[in-house]
Amino acid sequence: MSVNRFLYQKVLSAGLGLIAPIAIGLIFQVLGLTAFYIPALFGIPLAIGGWYLPNLLVRDQAEAARKEFSRSVAVYMELVGSERISGAPPGKALESAAQVGRNWAFVRIPQTLTEARYAGTAPWTRSSSSPRDQRPTWVKSPR
């Protein structure tokens, strides 16, 4: 998810949390059920909750992506090992093992191997660079 989309979701959910109780309060007042301000009092707490809701959703998605990536890397390493046992050279084993999967991790691995080939470095040195080295400066380190 892009940063713009994430911030858009935060503002949208906070705005809905603020405006929905006010709209409900107006409808209740027109119908004569209750005063306008009673449901509107819930607007600020709902807006605060709506502001933090996308954080929880992204955290869950990130955890699922980490688990999927861990499984994909384990499968990739097993495939590389089986290629090496069958006598393939290291570079060829890395490339042929990366062609098997179809999920996002198996899409990223060939991209990294291609970047290493164009950079003129060995694939295992390119793929072992830390994700922290590739992270934009505005992203905080995980705790």
C-alpha positions in Angstrom: 0.0 0.0 0.0 1.3 3.4 -0.9 1.8 6.1 1.7 -0.8 8.3 -0.1 -3.4 5.6 0.0 -2.6 4.9 3.7 -3.0 8.5 4.6 -6.2 8.8 2.5 -7.7 5.9 4.4 -6.8 7.5 7.7 -8.4 10.8 6.9 -11.4 9.1 5.3 -12.1 6.9 8.3 -11.5 9.7 10.8 -13.8 12.0 8.8 -16.5 9.3 8.6 -16.2 8.8 12.4 -16.6 12.5 13.0 -19.4 13.1 10.5 -21.6 10.0 10.9 -22.7 10.7 14.5 -23.5 14.3 13.6 -25.6 13.2 10.6 -27.4 10.6 12.8 -28.0 13.3 15.4 -29.5 15.6 12.9 -31.8 12.8 11.6 -32.8 11.9 15.2 -33.5 15.6 16.0 -35.7 16.0 12.9 -37.6 12.9 13.9 -37.9 14.3 17.4 -36.2 11.3 19.1 -33.3 13.0 20.8 -31.3 16.2 20.9 -28.7 16.8 18.2 -25.8 17.0 20.5 -26.2 13.6 22.2 -25.2 11.4 19.2 -22.7 14.1 18.1 -20.8 13.7 21.3 -19.6 10.3 20.0 -18.0 12.0 16.9 -14.6 12.9 18.4 -14.0 9.4 20.0 -15.1 7.7 16.8 -12.9 10.0 14.7 -9.9 9.2 16.9 -10.7 5.5 16.6 -11.1 5.9 12.8 -7.7 7.6 12.6 -6.0 4.5 14.2 -8.1 1.8 12.4 -5.9 1.8 9.2 -2.8 1.3 11.4 -4.3 -1.9 12.8 -5.3 -3.1 9.3 -1.8 -2.4 7.8 -0.2 -4.1 10.8 -2.2 -7.3 10.2 -1.4 -7.2 6.4 2.3 -6.7 7.1 2.3 -9.7 9.5 0.6 -11.9 6.9 3.1 -10.7 4.2 6.1 -11.5 6.5 4.8 -15.0 7.1 4.2 -15.5 3.4 7.6 -14.2 2.6 9.3 -16.5 5.1 7.5 -19.5 3.6 8.4 -18.4 0.1 12.1 -17.9 1.0 12.2 -21.4 2.7 10.7 -23.0 -0.5 13.2 -21.0 -2.6 16.1 -22.1 -0.6 15.0 -25.8 -0.9 14.6 -25.4 -4.6 18.1 -23.8 -4.9 19.5 -26.7 -2.8 17.9 -29.3 -5.0 19.2 -27.5 -8.1 22.7 -27.4 -6.7 22.5 -31.1 -5.7 21.6 -31.9 -9.3 24.8 -30.2 -10.4 23.7 -26.7 -11.5 26.1 -23.8 -11.0 25.2 -21.3 -8.3 23.9 -18.5 -10.6 21.8 -20.9 -12.7 20.4 -22.6 -9.6 19.3 -19.2 -8.2 17.6 -18.2 -11.4 15.9 -21.5 -12.2 14.6 -21.8 -8.6 13.1 -18.3 -8.8 11.1 -19.2 -11.9 8.9 -21.7 -10.0 6.7 -19.6 -7.7 4.0 -17.1 -8.7 3.4 -15.1 -5.5 4.9 -11.6 -4.8 8.1 -12.9 -3.2 8.9 -15.1 -6.2 8.3 -12.1 -8.4 10.7 -10.0 -6.3 13.5 -12.6 -6.3 14.1 -12.6 -10.1 14.0 -8.8 -10.1 16.8 -8.8 -7.5 18.8 -11.3 -9.5 18.3 -9.2 -12.7 19.5 -6.1 -10.8 22.6 -8.0 -9.6 23.3 -9.1 -13.2 23.0 -5.5 -14.5 25.1 -4.2 -11.6 27.8 -6.7 -12.4 27.8 -8.2 -8.9 27.2 -11.8 -7.8 23.6 -12.6 -7.1 24.2 -13.7 -3.5 25.8 -10.4 -2.6 23.0 -8.4 -4.0 20.3 -10.4 -2.4 22.0 -10.4 1.0 21.9 -6.6 1.3 19.8 -5.5 4.3 16.3 -4.2 3.6 17.2 -1.4 6.0 19.8 -0.3 3.4 17.0 0.0 0.8 14.4 1.6 3.0 13.6 5.3 2.3 14.8 7.7 5.0 11.3 8.6 6.2 10.5 5.1 7.2 11.1 4.3 10.9 13.0 1.3 12.0 10.9 -1.5 13.5 11.1 -1.7 17.3 
